[in-house]
Amino acid sequence: MLPGMTPLEEILATIRQLPLPERLRLIERAAIEAAEDTPKPAAVAERGRALTVDEFLAARLTPPAGVGPASLQDIELAIAEGARGRGSL
């Protein structure tokens, strides 16, 4: 190590001596390795495969827990009440 330089400053000085294409490759490789070393959130780590389009859309149409399914009659009644101004809002 050179006198008066921190290890980081010495690394940066060495990197600056490289030709630009080599510097860019080094930065890209460092970013990839850092991403691989970064812990993933549990939701991301547990996901084994990607959803199909049908599975994705079905998941969006499935009511959340605690909400019962709505029939076509329920939906039409809610629309009619809203049009008459008798909605729950």
C-alpha positions in Angstrom: 0.0 0.0 0.0 1.2 3.5 -0.8 1.8 5.8 2.1 -1.1 8.1 2.9 -3.6 6.1 0.9 -6.4 4.0 2.3 -7.0 0.6 0.8 -10.1 1.9 -1.1 -8.1 4.8 -2.6 -5.4 2.4 -3.7 -8.0 0.1 -5.3 -9.6 3.1 -7.1 -6.2 4.3 -8.3 -5.4 0.9 -9.7 -8.8 0.7 -11.5 -8.2 4.2 -13.0 -5.1 2.9 -14.7 -7.1 0.3 -16.7 -8.4 1.1 -20.2 -12.0 2.2 -20.3 -13.4 -1.1 -21.7 -11.7 -3.1 -18.9 -13.0 -0.6 -16.3 -16.6 -1.0 -17.5 -16.3 -4.9 -17.5 -14.9 -4.7 -14.0 -17.8 -2.5 -12.8 -20.3 -4.8 -14.4 -18.8 -7.9 -12.9 -18.6 -6.3 -9.5 -22.3 -5.3 -9.7 -23.3 -8.9 -10.7 -21.3 -10.4 -7.8 -22.7 -7.8 -5.3 -26.3 -8.7 -6.5 -25.6 -12.4 -6.0 -24.2 -11.8 -2.5 -27.2 -9.6 -1.5 -29.7 -11.5 0.6 -33.1 -11.8 -1.2 -36.4 -11.1 0.7 -38.2 -14.3 1.6 -41.0 -13.7 -0.9 -38.5 -13.5 -3.7 -36.4 -16.4 -2.5 -39.4 -18.8 -2.1 -40.8 -18.2 -5.6 -39.9 -21.3 -7.6 -41.4 -20.6 -10.9 -43.1 -17.8 -12.8 -46.9 -17.8 -13.1 -48.6 -18.4 -16.4 -50.8 -15.6 -17.7 -53.9 -17.5 -16.7 -52.6 -18.1 -13.1 -51.6 -14.4 -12.8 -55.1 -13.2 -13.9 -56.9 -15.8 -11.7 -54.9 -14.7 -8.7 -55.9 -11.1 -9.4 -59.6 -12.1 -9.7 -59.6 -14.2 -6.5 -61.1 -12.3 -3.6 -58.9 -11.7 -0.6 -59.3 -13.8 2.5 -62.4 -13.0 4.4 -64.3 -11.7 1.4 -66.9 -14.0 0.0 -67.5 -14.5 -3.7 -69.8 -12.0 -5.4 -72.5 -13.4 -7.8 -73.5 -11.7 -11.0 -76.8 -10.8 -9.2 -74.8 -9.1 -6.3 -72.8 -7.1 -8.8 -75.8 -6.0 -10.8 -77.6 -5.0 -7.6 -74.6 -2.9 -6.4 -74.4 -1.2 -9.8 -78.1 -0.4 -9.7 -77.9 1.0 -6.2 -74.9 3.1 -7.1 -76.8 4.5 -10.1 -79.7 5.4 -7.9 -77.3 7.1 -5.4 -78.0 4.5 -2.7 -74.5 3.2 -2.5 -72.8 2.6 0.8 -70.4 5.6 0.3 
